[in-house]
């Protein structure tokens, strides 16, 4: 009985780990496509995550490295190149995968770096710098690479709704976080409670999965070939970005640089795709959620074995 109880508890711990909770959220959304009606909440969930990150920001001049500038420039330049290079595979495929590359660093990157025994402050600079810079380059690059006729009427008529929406989504939480820290410095401790951000993250994944499931069910002829191409190439891009980041980083910050370029704040670009494009285009960033989390799990497993 003791052996059985131990096995049950080990199984429970595995199935309720963060990796599995991510998978459960995606699966539940796929099984409940009717939940897509709550998709307007995506923006507020993302703003909440960014606000918690900015709230606990602590940086100093010693944290800045030359590789930070390189990591800031890669997403817009590589996204612009992919947006045109992949056009023969279909405009939706090209735009979906370009969005993956254009995505800034995930808010959880410093946490993963800490678990890996690396410099979390390096990741914090990438999180803030890349997300703020994304508010500028995302609308600009998308305006250039988006083919005519792709996107909803508001997006096709003018890029300004996308510009204003993206900037408000990123700069809004930053301004509020700075005001809260000034009025109540003790509030910075809230950002250390990663459970809050993770809960918001699970909510976003659930809604994205529900929206995508609804799209595929309602479509008379789902573009399955493009779906599989997007998911497969998102995996290739994930591996390449982690590798490229390590090459761009200094010798003592190679893993940090790889993490910052490979681990993405896909919730932001998922929201952009859902708001101004379509669930098919959101599939690139959405599938990347799975790939970069699996990569993180592999890294943590190697760390536990003393291989990293």
PELIN-V966161 format. One record per helix or strand of 3 or more residues. SS is the DSSP state (2 for helix, 1 for strand). FROM is the first residue (numbers start at 0). LEN is the number of residues. If there is no record, write none. Layout:
ss = {SS:SS}
from = {FROM:FROM}
len = {LEN:LEN}
This chain:
ss = {2:2:2:2:2:2:2:2:2:2:2:2:2:2:2:2:2}
from = {1:17:32:60:65:86:90:108:119:152:159:184:193:223:253:265:278}
len = {14:14:23:3:20:3:12:7:26:5:24:8:25:25:9:11:26}
